């Protein structure tokens, strides 16, 4: 009989328990918590949502909402486990409060929390960095807001690096992405590291055993045989290129990703940059894209009984799903759903083959700064006046006929 029929928990899983701390103090056990949802995901800010039954129409008041424990900015911890044997599954700060009342349903008070790295997501900035590696730049940005961090060193020292009108978070993740690394926020700590496929799986999951539900998919369209990155060398006036190195690491499923790439038949997936990029950076860029391709071979979600030790960046072993999907899978997200009756954990496996900057809406500001509809593309203009600028700035007056 396989040993992975049950999820290993520190106490029997028949009685889930949890507690919520505000500024280090446990909130009153008289508060009726309807649900707790925690989400941790690669390249995203960790979040938590706590829903309380709150609101007294007779008193015309929301007592929990009126307390000081969940004012935006408060430090929140969420512990979960079984039979009061609990561990921390989230640390962060309150960012949003809301109250709701619907017909024939109890009124509620909702608290939304984010990892402290949320401070990196607000406000666009522009800045120059000189003679710095991406890892050093990320450390500097994180240190500026007092964020605890563990940044894996990158290889290339950039003569100059420009952050232009972007949030610190979008800039950090984009630079980490190009270096083949993922960004994690874990209990108010910023982690930047490459996927570690050499570690042992933290959990063994089995359909027909400890898996409640699952959905997985294999898609050949994101599988590339190789990646070729090209750039322009201004001094030699020649194109320079680097091809991705062979990918190493165990992947789930018994179909080789190189075999899947033959279905589309693309010889090389092309990356092109019009600027001057060093050979080493081109190599890192190509390697980053081939890694994303391979790790996207199998993606999905596995639902199990609640457990707190699995985190994004871990590996899990998939069993009982058939040869196409069995094997060691990379954990990209973990979602905890807790209420008085149960604690469920959903584990996301595999990552997207696309770049963060390709998939995130709003990473670039609106055209014309959103002040008016933008004029796009090349336009035809007819000169109507060469002189007579009323402001004396020597401008030429042009009319657009179309």
N, C-alpha and C positions, 0 to 999 in steps of 0.2 A: 504494500500500500504506500503510495507516495506521501512524503512528509508535508507536502504543500496543499493539503486539503483544507486547512484552516489558516486564516491570517494570524500571524504571531502577535498577540497583544499581551501587555503586562498583567492584565486581569481578564476574567471572563467577559466576553463582549455582549452579554445579555442585558447589561444595564449601563448605557452610556451616561457620562457625566461631563460637565464643563463648568468653567467659571470665567468671569470677566473682571479684569482689573482696570481701574482708572487711576492714573498717577500712582501706581503701585499698591492701591487699596482695593480689595474685593468689593464689588458693588453688592447692594443688598440682595439677599436670596429671596426676598419677597417680590422682587421684580419678575414678572412673568415673561420669559424669553420665548417667543414663538419660533424663531429660527436664527441660525448663525451660518453664514456662507463665507468661506475664505477661499481666495484664488491666488495662487502663485504660478507665474508663467515666465518662460524665457523671453527676454526683450520687452517685458511689460512691468509696470509698477504693481507690486502685490497689493491686494485689496481685501477688505472684509466688510460685510454688511450684517448688522445686528438688528433684528426686528422685535420690538417689545409690544405686548398688549398694553395700551396706555390710553388715557382719555376718559373723563367722567362727564357725561352730558348733564347730569344733575348739578354737578359742581361747576360746570363750564370750565374745565381745567384739564391739563395734561401734566400730572405730577412728575413723571420721570423726565419728560422733556424740560420741565422747569428746573430740574436739579442741576447742580454744577458739574456733575460727573461726565457729561457728554458734550460739553461746550466745545466747539471747534478749536483744535489745537491741543486738546487733552491727550496725554499718552495712554494708549490702550493696549492691553495684553489679553489674548484669548488662550485659555488652556483647555485641552480636551483629553478624554480618556474613558476609563470604565471603572465603576465602583470607587470613584474619587481618587483613583490613581491616574494623575493627569500630567500632561507635558505641554509646553508652549507650542502653539501652531501658528500664532501671528503676533507681531508687535508692529505698532504704527501709531498714527495720530488721527484724530477725528477731523474730517474735512467738510462734512455735510450733515445737517439734521433735516428731517421732514416728518410731518404728521399727516395722517390720512384717515378719513372716515368714509365708508361706503355703505350703501343700503344693505341692511340685513347682515352686516359683517362687523366684527369688533374693530374699533378704531385702533390705530397702531402708531408707534413712534419708531422711526428708522434712523439708524446711525450708520453713516458710511465712513470708513477709515481707509487710509492709504499708508504704505510704507513712507518713511520720512524722505525717501528719494523723490517723492511727489514734488518737492520744492524745485527740482530740476526741470519740471515740465511747464512751468508758467513763465511767460515772458521771452520774447525773442532777443537775442544778443548777437553782437558782432565783435570779434576779437582776433588778434594776430598772436600766433605762437611761433617761437624761433628755436631752432636747434633742439627739438624735443621729439621724443617718441610718443606714439599714441597713448601708451600706458601712462607716461608721465603727464600728458595733458589731462587725461581722465582723472588721475590722482589730484591734480591741481584744482580741477573743477569740483570734485567731491569734497576736498578739504575746505574749499571756500564756504560751504554750508555746514561744515562740521560733521560730515557723514562718515561713519565707520566704513572701512573699505578693505578689500583684498583684490588687487589688480595684478593679473598675470602679465609679466613683461612682454612687450612687443619688440620686433627686431629693428625696424627702420627708424632712424633719426631724421626727421623732416627739417630741411633748411628753413622752410616756412610752412605753416599750416594755418588756414583761414577758417574761422567759424563766421559765417555770414547770415545774419538775420534768422537765426534758428534757435530753438530752445536748447538748453544744455543737454537735456535728455536725448533729443533727436540727434544732436551732434555726437554724443557719446556712443549711442547704439550704432549709428552709421559708421563711425570710425572702427568700432569693435567688429562690426560685421565684415568690413573690408579686410580686417586682419585675421579673420577666421575664428573669432571669439563670440561668445554669447554673454549677455548681461543679465544678471539675476539680482533681485532685491529680496533679501531674506532677513526678516526681523530687524529692520533698520540698518542693514549692512549691505553695501554695494559690492557685488562679486562680478568680476570680468574674467572669463576663462574659456579656453577651447574645450569642446566636448571631449570628455575622457572616456574612451571606449575600452580602456584597459582595466578599469575597476571591475570588481565583482558585482553581480546583481544584488540589490538590497532586498528584493522580494522575489519569490517564485510564485507565479500566478497560473492557475489552471482552470480552464473551462471544464465544468463537471466537478469542480472542487471548490475553490474559494472565490471564483469570479461570479458576481451577481449578473452582470450584463456586459456586453462589449460590442464594439463595431470597429473594424479595421479595413483598410483599403490599400491596394497596391496600384500605382499609376506609372505607366511606362513613360509618359510624356515629360516627366521631370528628370529622367535618367540620362546622363550624358556620358559618352565614352571618354571624353577629355575636355578640358577647357583651355583655350588659348587667349592670353591677355596681351594686347598690343598697345604701344604708346609711340610718341614721336620724340626722337633725339634731335634737338635743335642744333647741337654742335656738329654732328655728323650728317645732318639732314637725311636721316634714315629712320625707317620703322624698326623698333625693337620689340621683341616678343618673348613671352615665357609660356611654357605649357605646364599644366598641372601635373604634379607628381602623383604616383600611384597611391590610391587611398588604401589605408590599412585600418582594420577594425571589424569586429563581428557585427553582422546585420541579421535581422530576423528573416525567415523565409528561405526556401530552398531553390529559388530562382536567382541566378547571379545578376546583379545590376548591369553588368556589361552586356549580358544577353538582352535585357530589357531595352538598353540603349539602341540595339540593332533594329528594334521595331520601327523607330523613327528614322534611324540611319544617318543621323548627323555626325559627321566625322569629328568636328570640333565645335564646341559652343564658344562663340566669340565674345570677348570683352574688349572694348576699345576706349581709350582715353586720349583726348586731344592734347593734353599737356605733357610735360616732361616728368616721367616717373622712373625711379631707379629700378634696376633689374630685380633687386630683392623684393621691392614692394609689388612689382608685377607678379612675381612668383607667389607671394602671400595672397594676392588678390585671386589668382587662378586657383590656388589650393583651397581658398575659402569657398569658392563657388562649387568646386567639385565635392567638397565635404557636405555642403548644404544639399547638393543633388543626391548623394548617397544616403544621407540621413532622412531624406524625404521619400525613400523607396516605399516604406510602409508607415502609414500614419493611422491614428485611431484613438479610441478612448476605451478604457477598461474600468469598470465599476466594481469596487470591493467594499467589504466591511471597513469602517473607519480605522485608519492607522496614521500616526503622526510622524513616523521616521522617514517616509519617502518624500523626496523633494525634487524639484526640477534640477536636472544635471545628473541625477542618479541613473542607473540601469535597472531594468526589471526583466525577469525571464518569463516568456510567454509559452504556455503549454496547452495542449488540448485543442488548439485552433486549426490543426491540420498543417501539413508540411509547408504550405505556402506562407504561413504567418508565424509558425513557432520560431522561437529563438530569443536572443537577447536584444531588447529594444531600449532606445534612449528616451528618458522621461523629459518632456518639454513643459508639462504643466501638471499641477495638482489642485484639485478643487474639493474642499470639504463642505459637506452639507450636514448640519447638526440640528436636531430638535430634541424634545423630551423623550421621544421614543427610540430614536436611532441616530447613528452617525455613519454617513456614507462618504467614501472617498472615490473621486473620479480621477484616474491617471491618464493624462494625454501622452501619447508616444509618437515619436517622429517629429520632424520640423518641416517648415515650408522650404521649398527650393528657391524661393525668390528673396531678393534683398529687402531688408527692413524699409529702406527708402522707397521701394517700388510699391509696397503694400500699405503704407500709412498715409491716409488722407490728411491734408493740412500740414504736412511736414514743411512745405514751402508756403510762403505768404500768398495771399490773393493778388492777382494782377491789378495794377494801379492801386495797390494797397487797399482794395475794396471800396475806394471812395467813389468810383463810378465804373460803368461797364468798360472793360479794357478794349483797346484797339489791338488786334492781333495780326501778325503776318506782315508781309511787305505790301505797302500801299502806294498807289499812284498819287503824286502831288503835282499841282500846277502852280508855278510861281506867279503871284499877283502883284507883288511889290518888293523892290530891292532896297528901298530907302524910305525914310519917313517913320522909323520906329518911334512911337510916342514916348517910350521910356529911354530912348537914346542908347540902347544896348546892341545896335547894329544887327538886329534880327531880320530875317527874310520872311515875308508873309507868303503862306502857301495855302491853296484851297484844295480840298480832297473831293474830286468829282464823283466818286462812287461811295 
